[in-house]
């Protein structure tokens, strides 16, 4: 039995999924950070370190049994998913002014807390506690889609002009787990998926003009989606459609003491292609006035 053979000393050992093959002691295990994967037995030797967060799955599962759709870079949870052209910008803004260092997997869009092991929850601000709870949620997933369009199309087909963000509803999914209780019955699982659309061009422009903070706006849109799921979860008879938007908006506002939405005059210039979205800090401004700000 060798500790490290000479013929592997200079080989690239970062192979399957980019994980390093551990050849010492002839183990030939892949190092996934939280645990090791045995390629010969095709199994893990220890349970998922966060298994209690997904009690409807086997503690030995990998990527929730969906290796085509998911990757697991370091074993953390994925309860916030940011996609679209400006997903990285949204993640960066969400992470700014926060003690939570957020990272995003470019393949899946999953956002996780990269300094999780160093976080003391009790020492976090109320806003950071809320963001932590969103990302670490066991049954609610926020899907945040970034776009550069000034228009949105919701999942139910409705269309409209997009200013900063739009609530796109949610899905409530119920299923029976293969995991059984001590009484022998299968565990019933209920999960929620919330959807939100944001325009990062608009958000960043408002920030650059010192009109609204970008991190505030991205956090608000994430929290709004999560708040809507909380409201529906607390009232199962409620239809999880756009009629929960106002309550979710107000709840999200209450979680950020610095939240402030300015009163703008909006104007969409439709005589050019593509259309141009303008705003004016003066809500009484006329189209002919100076001081209009181009958002796209």
N, C-alpha and C positions, 0 to 999 in steps of 0.2 A: 504494500500500500504506500503510495507516494504522497508527499505534501503538495508538490507542484512539479510536474514533469517538464523537462527541458523543451520537448517538442511542442508544448502549448504555451510556453512562456511569452512568446512574441506574437501569438495569434490574436485576432479580434475575437474576444469572448462575449461581446454584446450582440447576441443573436436574436432569438425569438422575442418579438415585441420590444426589441432593443434592450432587453434585460441581460445582465451579466451572468454568464454560466460559471458557477462555482465548481472548479475541478479539484480543489484541495480535498484530500482524504478520499479521492475517487467518488465524491458525492454526485457530481454532475446535476446539480440543482440550479434553477434560475432564481436569482435574488430579486424579489419584487418589493423589497423594502420592509413591508409589514410581515411577510412570510415567504417561505421558499416553495418553489414548484418543482416536483419530481417528474421529469419527463419520461422516465422509464415506467413508473407506476401510473403516470397520468393523473396525479392527484396532489393535493396539499397535505402536509403532515400536521398542520395546526388549523384551527378555525379562524375565520375572518375576525380581525381585531375589533371590528365594528358590527359584529353579527347581531347584537341586541337591537341595533337600529333598524334591522330588516328581519323581523321575527317570522315572516311568512316564507323565508327562504332557508335552505339548508345552510348551516354555518360554514360549510366547506365550499359554498358556491363561488363562482368567478363571474364577474360582471353581470350578475343577476341572470346567469344562464343565457346570455345573449352576446356571444363574442363577435358576431358580425356587426351589430349595431353599437357596441360599447367597447371601450378600452378602460383599463384601470391603471393609471400611471403610478399610484402610490397608495392605494387602499382607502382613500378618503371618500366621503359621501358626495353625491351630485344632485342636490336639490334646487340648484339654480342653473339654468341653461341659457346662455346668451349666444345668439346666432346672427347671421347677416353680415353685410359689408363692413360695418363699423363695430363689430362685437368686441374687438380688443380695446378700442377706444372707450366703449361703455364700461368694460371691466376696469380699465385704468381709472376712469373717473369715479366709479363706485368705490374703488379702493383708496382713493386720495382722501385726505383728512380723516383717516380711519386707522385704528390700531390693528385691524385685520388686514393682513397681506393676502390679497386675492390673486389667484392664478387661474388661467383658463386653458382647457385642453382644446387645441385648434381643430381636432378631428371630430369631437363630440359636442363641443360647446360647454361642457360641464365646468362650472366654476367651483373652486374649493379654497379653503383657508390654508395657505402654505405654512403659516407659523402657528398652526393649531396647537401643537404641543407646548407652546410658550404662552398661551392665552390663559389669563385668569379672568373668568367670566365676571366675577364680582367687581373687578376693577374697570370694567368697560363702561363707556358712556351708554345712556339709554338707547341712543341711535345704533351704536355698535352691537349692543345686546340684541336689538331687533334684527339686525342684519345677520348676526350669528344664529339666531333662532330660525331665520328663514333658510339659511344654507344647511343647517343641521336638522331640519324638520324630518320627521319620520314618515309623514303621509301627505305632504303637500309639495308640489314641484312647480316653480315659476319658470315659464318659458318666455324669455324676453327676446323679441325679434327686432333687430336694428334695420332701418331702411333709410334711403336718401330721397325717397319720394315724398312729395307734399300731399299725397293722397293715400288713404288706406282702404283696403278691402278686408272686411272682417270675415271670419270663418263661416258666418251664416249668410254671407253674400252682400251685406250692407256696405255701402261705400260713403266716403266723406273726405273732407279736408283734414289733413293731419297737422296739428300744432303741438309739438313736443312729444305727446304720447297719446295712446288710445287703448282703452280697456277692450279686450277681445274675448271675454267670457272665460268659461272653464268647463272641464269635464269631470264628472264624478264617476269613478269606476269601482265596482264591487266585484270581488272574485273570491273563490274558495281556495285556500292554501292547502298544499299537501301536508303541511305540518299539523299534527294533531294535538289536542289538549290532553291533560291527564285523564279526562273522562272518555277519551277515544274519539271525540268529534273533531272535524276539520275546522281550523281557524278561519273565520270570515274576515276578509280584509277590505277596507275602504280607502281608496286613494283619490287625490284630487290633482288635476293638472290645470294650472292657470296660464293665461296667455295675454301678453301685453306687447304693443308695438311702440317703438320710439324712433324719432328722427335725430340722430346725433349731429348732423350738420346744423340744425336749428339750435340744439342744446349748446353746442360749442360756440356758435356765433353769439348767442345771448351772454355766454360767459365772457367772451373776449370783449364785448361791449360793456362789461360790468353791469349788466342788467339782471342776470340771474345766475346763480352758481350751478355749474354743470353737475358736480357730485350730488348736490341737493336734488336736482331733477331726476337723475338716473335712479337714485335711492328711492325717491317718491314713487316712480313708476313700478319698481320691483315690489315695494311695500304695498302699493295699491292692489296689485294682483294677488299677493299673499293675503291681504286683509279681506278681499272678496271671498277667497276660499274659506277663511275662518268664519265669516258671516254665514255662508251657506252651510258649513259644517255644523254651526250652532243652531241653525234652523233648517232641518232636513226637508221640510215641506216647501221651502223657498225655491223658486225656479232660478237656477244659476245662470241667468242671462244678464243683459245690460242693466236691468232694473236694480242691481245691487251696487252699481257704479258709484252713486253719490255717497252712500254710506261707507263704502270702501275708501273713497277719496278722503272723506272727513277723518276716518280712522287713521289713514296713513299720515295725514297732516298733523295729527296729534302726537305722532311718534318722532317728529323732527321740530324742535323748538326754533330752528332757524329757517323753517320753510316759509317762503313768501312768494306769491305769484303776483307779478305786476299786472296792472290793468292796461292792456295795449289796445291800439286800433289795428285791426288786421285788414290786409288788402291783398287779394290774389289778382295779379296781372295776367289776364287770359289772352291778350292780343299778341303774345309772343309764344314761341315754342322752344323749349319747354316753358310752361307757365312759371312765373316768378312770385314767390311769397314775400310780401313786405309787411313790416310791422312798424308802428310809431309809438314811442313812449307816452305820447299825449293821446288819450282815448278820444279826444275831440278833434284830432287832426284831420285836415282835408287832404285829398289825394294830391292836390296841387302844392301842398306845403313842402318845405324842405325838412330834412331830418329823418326821412324814411330809411329803414335798415333792411337790407336784402338778406333773407334767411337761407337762400340756397344758391 
